[in-house]
Amino acid sequence: MISRDQMVGPWQVPVADCGVTTADYFGFAGEAMAMGERTPVAILDAPAAARLAVGEAITNILAADLRQLADLRLSANWMAACGEAGEDAALYAAVLFHAIGEELCPALGIAIPVGKDSLSMRTAWRDADGNSKAVVAPVSLIVSAFARVSDVRRCWTPQLRTDRGFTSLILIDLGEGRNRLGGSVLTQVYGGLGTRPADLDDPALLKGLSAALAELRTLDAVLAYHDRSDGGLAVTLAEMAFAGHCGIEVNIGLKDERELGNKAAALAALFAEELGVVLQVHVENCADVLGVLFKHGVGHCSAVIGRVEPKSDRIRITAGKFVIDESWETLKREWSATSFRMRALRDAIRSVPRRSSRQRPRSLLRPCKRCSVSMPTKTSPRRSSIAVRAHVLLCCVSRASTAKRRWPRCSIAPASRRTMCT
């Protein structure tokens, strides 16, 4: 059965790092699955893209209750346009010599027992004018990671907790401050690719991270977890705030004081897609958590970068003199706009509601403040009577569990049923 899908938290934000299933109907043991890919990086450096794909799959699946890295198994899906100039050499370098087969996986102590390949990733055609056209895909590796987990309930999610008092955010930067932007989303937004891509330079850091997280799980010290990948650290932090519906206050320190006024250095710190993770921990546990990270060899690239603001709606991220200061609602609308436009292109245009760029899309679901059940709001195209009945039922159950406590009127249920919730 499915224990963890892509949706996280009461607001069902699709930011989960991995999927988790239970092995049977009675126990809590199960399996975790995650994926990793960095295809755009392959245009610049195929071996680096392969290493990043493996690293991303691992940092994703570490959100689950994984005891040790040796329990992990990978499946590799290779894609290349064999026969094209330079592609065969790039594939060989990525698969065997420089990246996966003889270096990275042996260093990590994990195996790739299965996989597949698609080695004809080229298409050619003639346009209406008779001109020859062709598209060649870069060498790409899509990694699927699998592992057994002892307890599916111990899976971490990116949802920031707002019910645990004062909490801090810790960044573990496996790129060790290099902040390389090549092949990142930021460079693509501006129509380029950059020159130097991110990479997994030291496999020992990934092994140390895995061991440290396993120990932190036994201490129950981590409240939320999210890996850094597409979009960089700024997007990682924003997604955590989206899932938690709360604000954050973050200050990303730059390596050199001379970089404080350097906008390029600030953008690199915010949007570089180096491997890494962000943890939410209680303020009182920060010293213990950092001690565990130093014990396993990743303390030198770890730092407390900010705090969670449960009663705020502002995402405030500072890097040098560069500041992002927006409400999480505003950023989430922009974050969701890409999926909306992709759907408009993919589906029949009539099936997609048209919205002005200035119109604010409202959520179709809103949680009841009293019983925490998500209900269709008035902006829903059609109110579900089944959902209303479920809401009323759970409101009554909540009332019964609080003895004679008088609940305020519910604003979500229709007027005809509101008296049942009081």
C-alpha positions as CSV (number, residue, x, y, z in Angstrom):
1,M,0.0,0.0,0.0
2,I,1.1,3.6,-0.6
3,S,2.4,5.3,2.5
4,R,4.0,8.3,1.0
5,D,3.2,9.8,-2.4
6,Q,4.3,13.0,-4.0
7,M,1.8,15.1,-2.1
8,V,2.9,16.6,1.3
9,G,1.0,18.0,4.2
10,P,-2.6,19.1,4.7
11,W,-2.4,21.4,1.6
12,Q,-1.1,18.5,-0.6
13,V,1.9,20.3,-2.1
14,P,3.8,18.0,-4.6
15,V,7.3,18.3,-3.1
16,A,8.0,14.8,-1.6
17,D,11.5,13.6,-2.0
18,C,10.7,9.9,-2.3
19,G,7.8,7.4,-2.5
20,V,7.2,4.9,0.2
21,T,5.0,1.8,0.3
22,T,4.3,-0.8,3.0
23,A,5.1,-4.4,2.5
24,D,1.8,-5.7,3.9
25,Y,-1.4,-4.7,5.6
26,F,-0.2,-5.3,9.2
27,G,3.3,-4.0,9.8
28,F,5.2,-0.8,9.2
29,A,8.1,-2.2,7.1
30,G,8.2,-1.3,3.5
31,E,10.1,0.0,0.5
32,A,11.3,3.4,-0.6
33,M,11.8,4.6,-4.2
34,A,13.4,7.8,-5.6
35,M,14.8,9.2,-8.8
36,G,17.6,11.4,-10.0
37,E,18.5,13.0,-13.3
38,R,20.5,16.0,-14.5
39,T,20.2,15.8,-18.3
40,P,21.0,19.5,-19.1
41,V,24.4,19.1,-17.4
42,A,25.3,16.4,-19.9
43,I,25.5,19.0,-22.7
44,L,28.5,20.4,-20.8
45,D,29.9,17.3,-19.0
46,A,28.4,13.8,-19.4
47,P,30.3,12.2,-16.5
48,A,29.3,15.0,-14.1
49,A,25.7,14.7,-15.2
50,A,25.8,10.9,-14.4
51,R,27.4,11.5,-11.0
52,L,24.8,14.1,-10.2
53,A,22.0,11.8,-11.2
54,V,23.2,9.2,-8.7
55,G,23.8,11.8,-6.0
56,E,20.3,13.3,-6.5
57,A,18.6,9.9,-6.3
58,I,20.5,9.2,-3.0
59,T,19.8,12.5,-1.4
60,N,16.1,12.0,-2.3
61,I,15.8,8.5,-0.9
62,L,17.6,9.5,2.3
63,A,14.3,11.1,3.4
64,A,13.1,7.5,4.1
65,D,14.2,5.3,7.0
66,L,17.4,4.0,5.3
67,R,19.7,2.4,7.8
68,Q,22.9,2.3,5.7
69,L,23.9,3.2,2.1
70,A,24.8,-0.4,1.4
71,D,21.1,-1.3,1.5
72,L,20.5,0.8,-1.6
73,R,20.1,-0.6,-5.1
74,L,20.1,1.5,-8.3
75,S,18.6,1.0,-11.7
76,A,20.2,3.0,-14.5
77,N,18.4,4.1,-17.7
78,W,21.0,5.3,-20.2
79,M,20.0,7.4,-23.2
80,A,22.4,8.5,-26.0
81,A,22.6,9.1,-29.8
82,C,25.2,6.5,-30.6
83,G,27.0,7.1,-33.9
84,E,26.9,10.9,-33.6
85,A,30.2,12.7,-33.3
86,G,31.5,12.5,-29.8
87,E,28.5,10.8,-28.3
88,D,30.0,7.3,-28.1
89,A,33.0,8.6,-26.2
90,A,30.8,10.6,-23.8
91,L,28.7,7.6,-23.1
92,Y,31.8,5.4,-22.4
93,A,33.2,8.1,-20.1
94,A,29.9,8.4,-18.2
95,V,29.2,4.7,-17.9
96,L,32.5,3.1,-17.2
97,F,35.7,5.1,-17.1
98,H,35.2,8.4,-15.3
99,A,31.8,8.3,-13.6
100,I,29.7,5.4,-12.5
101,G,31.1,1.9,-13.1
102,E,34.7,2.2,-11.9
103,E,34.7,5.2,-9.6
104,L,31.5,6.4,-8.0
105,C,29.5,3.3,-7.2
106,P,32.4,1.3,-5.9
107,A,33.4,4.3,-3.7
108,L,29.8,4.4,-2.3
109,G,29.6,0.7,-1.9
110,I,26.4,0.3,-3.9
111,A,25.5,-1.7,-6.9
112,I,23.5,-1.2,-10.1
113,P,22.0,-4.7,-10.7
114,V,19.5,-3.7,-13.4
115,G,19.0,-1.0,-16.0
116,K,18.2,-0.4,-19.6
117,D,19.4,1.8,-22.5
118,S,18.0,3.8,-25.4
119,L,20.8,4.4,-27.8
120,S,19.0,5.9,-30.8
121,M,18.2,9.3,-29.3
122,R,18.2,11.1,-32.6
123,T,15.4,12.1,-34.9
124,A,15.5,13.6,-38.4
125,W,12.8,15.0,-40.7
126,R,12.2,17.6,-43.5
127,D,10.1,20.7,-42.9
128,A,7.5,22.1,-45.2
129,D,10.2,23.8,-47.3
130,G,12.1,20.5,-47.8
131,N,15.0,21.5,-45.4
132,S,16.6,18.7,-43.4
133,K,16.1,19.0,-39.6
134,A,17.6,16.8,-36.9
135,V,17.6,16.8,-33.1
136,V,20.2,14.9,-31.0
137,A,19.6,14.3,-27.3
138,P,22.6,14.5,-25.0
139,V,23.9,11.5,-23.1
140,S,21.5,11.1,-20.2
141,L,21.2,9.0,-17.1
142,I,17.9,8.5,-15.3
143,V,18.6,6.8,-11.9
144,S,15.9,5.0,-9.9
145,A,16.9,4.1,-6.3
146,F,15.2,1.4,-4.2
147,A,15.7,0.3,-0.6
148,R,13.9,-1.5,2.2
149,V,12.8,0.6,5.1
150,S,12.2,-0.5,8.7
151,D,9.4,1.9,9.5
152,V,7.5,3.8,6.9
153,R,6.2,6.2,9.5
154,R,9.7,7.6,10.0
155,C,9.9,9.1,6.5
156,W,10.8,12.8,6.6
157,T,9.0,15.4,4.4
158,P,9.8,19.0,3.3
159,Q,6.8,20.3,5.3
160,L,8.1,22.8,7.9
161,R,6.7,22.1,11.3
162,T,5.1,25.1,13.0
163,D,4.0,23.3,16.1
164,R,7.4,22.7,17.7
165,G,8.4,26.1,19.0
166,F,11.6,27.8,17.8
167,T,13.3,25.9,15.0
168,S,16.3,26.5,12.8
169,L,17.3,25.5,9.3
170,I,20.6,23.8,8.6
171,L,22.2,23.5,5.2
172,I,24.5,20.6,4.4
173,D,26.4,21.7,1.2
174,L,28.0,18.8,-0.4
175,G,29.4,21.2,-3.1
176,E,31.5,22.8,-0.3
177,G,30.7,26.3,-1.4
178,R,31.8,25.9,-5.1
179,N,28.3,27.1,-6.3
180,R,28.8,26.2,-10.0
181,L,26.0,27.3,-12.2
182,G,26.6,25.4,-15.4
183,G,23.5,23.6,-16.7
184,S,21.3,25.1,-13.9
185,V,17.8,26.3,-14.3
186,L,19.0,29.9,-13.7
187,T,21.2,29.8,-16.8
188,Q,18.5,28.3,-18.9
189,V,16.1,31.0,-17.9
190,Y,18.5,33.5,-19.4
191,G,18.9,31.4,-22.6
192,G,22.3,29.9,-21.8
193,L,24.0,26.9,-20.2
194,G,27.1,28.3,-18.5
195,T,30.5,26.7,-18.5
196,R,31.2,24.7,-15.2
197,P,28.4,22.5,-13.9
198,A,27.9,21.2,-10.4
199,D,29.5,17.8,-9.7
200,L,29.9,15.2,-7.0
201,D,33.6,15.8,-6.3
202,D,34.0,13.7,-3.1
203,P,31.8,10.5,-2.7
204,A,33.0,10.3,1.0
205,L,30.8,13.3,1.8
206,L,27.7,11.5,0.5
207,K,28.6,8.4,2.6
208,G,29.1,10.7,5.6
209,L,25.7,12.4,5.0
210,S,24.0,9.0,4.9
211,A,25.6,7.9,8.2
212,A,24.8,11.2,9.9
213,L,21.2,11.2,8.9
214,A,20.8,7.6,10.1
215,E,22.1,8.6,13.5
216,L,19.9,11.7,13.6
217,R,16.9,9.6,12.9
218,T,17.6,7.5,15.9
219,L,17.8,10.7,18.0
220,D,14.5,12.0,16.4
221,A,16.2,15.3,15.9
222,V,15.0,16.2,12.4
223,L,11.6,17.9,11.9
224,A,11.7,18.4,8.1
225,Y,14.1,17.4,5.3
226,H,14.5,18.5,1.7
227,D,17.2,17.9,-0.9
228,R,18.8,20.7,-3.0
229,S,18.4,20.0,-6.7
230,D,16.6,21.8,-9.5
231,G,16.5,25.5,-8.8
232,G,19.1,25.5,-6.1
233,L,18.9,26.4,-2.5
234,A,16.3,29.3,-3.0
235,V,13.8,26.9,-4.5
236,T,14.5,24.2,-1.8
237,L,13.7,26.7,0.9
238,A,10.6,28.1,-0.9
239,E,9.2,24.6,-1.4
240,M,9.6,23.8,2.3
241,A,7.7,27.0,3.1
242,F,5.0,26.2,0.6
243,A,4.4,22.8,2.3
244,G,4.4,24.3,5.8
245,H,2.3,27.5,4.9
246,C,4.7,29.6,6.9
247,G,7.5,32.1,6.6
248,I,11.2,31.7,6.9
249,E,14.1,34.1,7.6
250,V,17.4,33.0,6.0
251,N,20.8,34.5,5.6
252,I,23.2,32.6,3.3
253,G,26.7,33.4,4.2
254,L,29.1,34.0,1.3
255,K,32.7,32.6,1.5
256,D,34.5,35.8,1.1
257,E,33.5,39.2,2.6
258,R,34.6,40.8,-0.7
259,E,31.6,39.0,-2.4
260,L,29.0,40.7,-0.2
261,G,28.3,43.3,-2.8
262,N,28.8,40.9,-5.7
263,K,25.4,40.0,-7.3
264,A,26.8,37.2,-9.3
265,A,28.2,35.5,-6.2
266,A,24.8,35.9,-4.4
267,L,22.9,34.4,-7.4
268,A,25.3,31.5,-7.5
269,A,24.8,30.8,-3.7
270,L,21.0,31.0,-4.2
271,F,20.5,29.0,-7.4
272,A,23.5,26.7,-7.9
273,E,22.3,23.1,-8.1
274,E,25.1,21.5,-6.1
275,L,24.1,18.4,-4.1
276,G,23.0,19.1,-0.6
277,V,20.1,19.0,1.9
278,V,18.3,21.3,4.3
279,L,17.2,20.2,7.7
280,Q,14.7,21.7,10.1
281,V,15.7,21.1,13.8
282,H,14.7,22.5,17.1
283,V,16.8,25.4,18.3
284,E,17.8,23.4,21.4
285,N,19.1,20.5,19.3
286,C,21.2,22.6,16.9
287,A,24.5,21.9,18.7
288,D,23.8,18.2,19.0
289,V,22.9,17.9,15.3
290,L,26.0,19.8,14.2
291,G,28.1,17.5,16.5
292,V,26.7,14.5,14.7
293,L,27.5,16.0,11.3
294,F,31.1,16.8,12.4
295,K,31.4,13.2,13.7
296,H,30.6,11.8,10.2
297,G,32.8,14.2,8.3
298,V,30.2,16.7,6.9
299,G,30.3,19.3,9.6
300,H,32.7,21.6,7.8
301,C,30.2,22.0,5.0
302,S,27.2,22.5,7.3
303,A,25.8,25.7,8.8
304,V,22.7,27.1,10.5
305,I,21.3,29.5,7.8
306,G,18.0,30.7,9.3
307,R,14.8,30.0,11.2
308,V,11.2,29.2,10.6
309,E,8.6,31.9,11.2
310,P,5.3,30.1,12.0
311,K,3.2,33.3,12.2
312,S,4.6,35.0,9.2
313,D,3.8,34.6,5.5
314,R,7.1,36.1,4.3
315,I,9.9,34.2,2.6
316,R,13.0,36.4,3.3
317,I,16.3,35.1,1.9
318,T,19.4,37.2,2.1
319,A,22.7,36.5,0.3
320,G,25.1,39.4,0.7
321,K,23.2,42.5,-0.4
322,F,20.8,40.5,-2.5
323,V,17.5,40.0,-0.8
324,I,14.4,37.9,-1.8
325,D,11.4,39.2,0.3
326,E,8.0,37.9,-0.9
327,S,5.0,36.2,0.6
328,W,4.9,32.4,0.1
329,E,1.6,32.8,-1.6
330,T,3.0,35.1,-4.3
331,L,6.0,32.8,-4.9
332,K,3.8,29.7,-4.9
333,R,1.7,31.2,-7.7
334,E,4.8,31.8,-9.8
335,W,6.1,28.3,-8.9
336,S,2.8,26.7,-10.1
337,A,2.5,28.8,-13.3
338,T,5.0,26.6,-15.2
339,S,2.9,23.5,-14.7
340,F,-0.2,25.5,-15.7
341,R,1.4,26.6,-18.9
342,M,2.7,23.1,-19.7
343,R,-0.8,21.7,-19.2
344,A,-2.2,24.4,-21.5
345,L,0.3,23.3,-24.2
346,R,-0.2,19.6,-23.6
347,D,-4.0,19.5,-23.4
348,A,-6.7,20.9,-25.6
349,I,-6.8,24.6,-24.9
350,R,-10.5,24.5,-24.2
351,S,-10.0,22.1,-21.3
352,V,-7.7,24.5,-19.5
353,P,-9.4,27.5,-17.8
354,R,-7.8,30.7,-19.0
355,R,-6.5,33.1,-16.4
356,S,-5.1,36.5,-16.8
357,S,-1.4,36.8,-15.6
358,R,-2.7,39.3,-13.0
359,Q,-5.5,37.1,-11.8
360,R,-4.9,35.4,-8.5
361,P,-5.7,31.6,-8.7
362,R,-7.3,30.6,-5.5
363,S,-7.0,27.2,-3.9
364,L,-10.0,24.9,-4.4
365,L,-9.4,23.4,-1.0
366,R,-9.2,25.1,2.4
367,P,-8.6,23.3,5.7
368,C,-11.2,23.9,8.4
369,K,-9.6,25.7,11.3
370,R,-11.5,23.5,13.8
371,C,-11.3,20.0,12.4
372,S,-8.4,20.3,9.9
373,V,-10.4,18.7,7.1
374,S,-9.8,20.2,3.6
375,M,-13.1,21.3,2.1
376,P,-14.0,22.8,-1.3
377,T,-14.4,26.6,-1.0
378,K,-16.8,28.8,-2.8
379,T,-14.3,29.2,-5.7
380,S,-14.7,25.4,-6.4
381,P,-16.5,24.8,-9.7
382,R,-18.7,22.3,-7.9
383,R,-19.1,21.7,-4.2
384,S,-18.9,18.1,-3.3
385,S,-21.7,17.0,-1.0
386,I,-19.7,13.9,0.0
387,A,-16.8,16.1,1.2
388,V,-19.3,18.3,3.1
389,R,-20.7,15.2,4.9
390,A,-17.3,13.9,5.7
391,H,-16.4,17.3,7.1
392,V,-19.5,17.5,9.3
393,L,-18.9,14.0,10.5
394,L,-15.3,14.7,11.6
395,C,-16.3,17.9,13.2
396,C,-18.7,16.0,15.3
397,V,-16.1,13.4,16.1
398,S,-13.7,16.2,17.1
399,R,-16.4,17.7,19.3
400,A,-17.1,14.3,21.0
401,S,-13.4,13.8,21.7
402,T,-13.2,17.2,23.6
403,A,-16.1,16.3,26.0
404,K,-18.3,19.3,26.5
405,R,-16.1,21.9,24.8
406,R,-18.2,24.3,22.7
407,W,-16.8,24.7,19.2
408,P,-17.2,28.0,17.3
409,R,-19.3,27.9,14.2
410,C,-17.6,26.4,11.1
411,S,-17.2,28.8,8.1
412,I,-16.7,26.1,5.5
413,A,-19.8,23.9,5.8
414,P,-23.0,25.1,4.1
415,A,-25.3,27.2,6.2
416,S,-27.8,24.3,6.4
417,R,-25.3,22.1,8.1
418,R,-23.3,24.6,10.2
419,T,-25.4,23.9,13.3
420,M,-24.1,20.3,13.2
421,C,-20.6,21.5,13.7
422,T,-21.3,23.6,16.8
